[in-house]
Amino acid sequence: MLSATRQPVTHILDWFHLSMRLGHIEQAWEGIRHRQDLNVFLRDVAVHMPRMRHLLWSGYVREATRTVKHLLAQLDQYPGLRDTSIKLRRLYELITNLRTYLVQNKTSIVNYCQRYWSGKPISSSPAESAANSLVNARMNKKRQMRWSPIGAHRVLQVRAAVADGRLKKAKLDLAA
């Protein structure tokens, strides 16, 4: 990456991907939170789930990781419940996966709120969307003039070089 940007690069975890993981947990929780037999056992899950998104959005990775560990410890207290409910088992798996994800990516999780309000990017989705629309426009089977996968890759390389200024600099170097 250093050769493409010509300056040091800080890896930042895309908020979209982190948010999707949280969304899956929230959906799993919504599917079981109304069960009367679980309300007594899983009160803390109801308290901590809405807070988790706020903690990660604000960059409190250590606190979010502690909260995830607390949730797992609470779920571990009732292994019989987990064994009888497929939905509860799925919730447990999703929270376990989130814990692993947070531990492995703790250095790449930033204060997204601060970045958002200062106008800095928090997601790579605009770039991904532009690349996907360009490729899809030419890779569509219904088109008469279709790109080959190799041709599409080469066009994207050129577009990236134009976007970050490498192509303009190379052209000037050749002209001199």
C-alpha positions in Angstrom: 0.0 0.0 0.0 2.9 2.4 0.6 3.9 2.3 -3.0 0.4 3.3 -4.1 0.0 6.2 -1.7 3.6 7.3 -1.4 3.0 8.0 2.3 2.4 5.9 5.5 -1.0 4.3 5.6 -3.1 3.7 8.7 -5.4 0.7 8.4 -9.0 1.6 9.6 -11.7 -1.0 9.9 -14.6 -0.2 7.7 -17.6 0.9 9.9 -20.0 -0.9 7.5 -18.5 -4.3 8.1 -18.4 -3.8 11.9 -22.0 -2.5 11.9 -23.1 -5.5 9.9 -21.8 -7.8 12.6 -23.6 -5.8 15.3 -26.8 -5.9 13.1 -26.7 -9.7 13.0 -26.5 -9.9 16.8 -29.3 -7.4 17.2 -31.5 -9.4 14.8 -30.8 -12.6 16.6 -31.6 -10.9 19.9 -34.8 -9.5 18.5 -35.8 -13.0 17.6 -35.6 -14.3 21.1 -36.0 -11.3 23.5 -39.8 -11.7 23.8 -39.6 -15.3 25.1 -40.8 -15.2 28.7 -38.5 -18.0 29.9 -35.4 -16.1 28.8 -36.2 -12.7 30.4 -35.2 -13.8 33.9 -31.9 -15.2 32.7 -30.8 -12.7 30.1 -31.7 -9.3 31.5 -28.1 -8.0 31.0 -28.2 -8.8 27.3 -31.2 -6.5 26.8 -29.2 -3.7 28.7 -25.9 -4.2 26.9 -26.9 -4.8 23.3 -28.0 -1.2 22.5 -24.9 0.1 24.3 -22.6 -2.0 22.2 -23.1 -0.1 19.0 -22.5 3.2 20.8 -19.3 2.0 22.4 -17.9 0.9 19.0 -19.1 4.0 17.1 -17.3 6.1 19.8 -14.1 4.1 19.6 -14.3 2.5 23.1 -12.9 -0.9 21.9 -11.7 -2.0 25.3 -15.0 -1.3 27.0 -16.9 -3.0 24.1 -14.7 -6.1 24.4 -15.4 -6.2 28.2 -19.1 -6.0 27.5 -18.9 -8.8 25.0 -17.0 -11.0 27.5 -19.7 -10.2 30.2 -22.5 -11.2 27.8 -20.7 -14.4 27.0 -20.1 -15.1 30.7 -23.8 -14.6 31.4 -24.8 -16.9 28.5 -22.3 -19.5 29.8 -24.1 -19.6 33.2 -27.1 -21.3 31.5 -25.7 -23.9 29.1 -28.9 -25.8 29.3 -30.8 -22.9 27.8 -28.3 -22.7 24.9 -28.7 -26.4 24.2 -32.5 -26.2 23.9 -32.8 -23.2 21.8 -31.3 -23.0 18.3 -31.8 -19.2 18.2 -30.0 -18.7 21.5 -27.2 -20.9 20.3 -27.0 -18.7 17.2 -26.9 -15.5 19.4 -24.0 -17.1 21.4 -22.1 -17.9 18.2 -22.5 -14.4 16.9 -21.4 -12.8 20.1 -18.4 -15.2 20.2 -17.5 -14.2 16.7 -17.7 -10.5 17.5 -15.4 -11.0 20.5 -12.8 -12.7 18.2 -13.3 -9.9 15.6 -12.8 -7.2 18.1 -9.7 -8.8 19.6 -8.1 -9.4 16.1 -8.9 -5.9 14.8 -8.6 -3.7 18.0 -5.9 -1.6 16.5 -8.0 -0.8 13.4 -11.1 0.3 15.2 -11.2 4.1 15.5 -13.5 6.7 16.9 -16.0 6.7 13.9 -18.1 9.4 15.4 -15.2 11.8 15.5 -14.1 10.9 12.0 -17.7 11.3 10.7 -18.2 14.7 12.2 -14.8 15.9 10.9 -15.6 14.9 7.4 -13.2 11.9 7.2 -14.3 8.7 5.6 -15.6 5.9 7.8 -16.4 3.4 5.1 -15.0 2.3 1.8 -18.5 1.7 0.4 -18.4 4.7 -2.1 -15.2 3.3 -3.7 -16.6 -0.2 -3.7 -19.8 1.0 -5.2 -18.1 2.9 -8.0 -15.9 -0.1 -8.9 -18.9 -2.5 -8.8 -21.0 -0.3 -11.0 -18.2 0.1 -13.5 -17.5 -3.6 -13.7 -21.2 -4.6 -13.7 -21.9 -2.2 -16.6 -19.4 -4.1 -18.8 -19.5 -7.6 -17.4 -23.3 -7.9 -17.9 -24.0 -10.9 -20.2 -26.7 -9.1 -22.1 -24.3 -6.5 -23.4 -22.9 -6.8 -26.9 -19.5 -5.6 -26.0 -18.5 -7.4 -22.9 -15.2 -7.2 -21.0 -13.1 -10.2 -20.2 -12.2 -10.6 -16.5 -8.6 -9.7 -17.3 -9.7 -6.6 -19.3 -12.0 -5.5 -16.4 -9.1 -5.8 -14.0 -6.8 -3.8 -16.2 -9.4 -1.0 -16.6 -9.8 -0.8 -12.8 -6.1 -0.6 -12.4 -5.9 2.4 -14.8 -8.9 4.0 -13.1 -7.2 3.7 -9.7 -4.0 5.1 -11.1 -5.9 8.1 -12.5 -7.8 8.6 -9.2 -4.7 8.7 -7.0 -2.5 10.7 -9.6 0.0 7.9 -10.5 -1.0 7.9 -14.1 -0.6 11.7 -14.5 2.9 11.6 -12.9 4.0 8.7 -15.0 2.8 10.5 -18.2 4.9 13.6 -17.2 7.9 11.4 -16.5 7.7 9.8 -19.9 7.3 13.2 -21.7 10.5 14.6 -20.1 
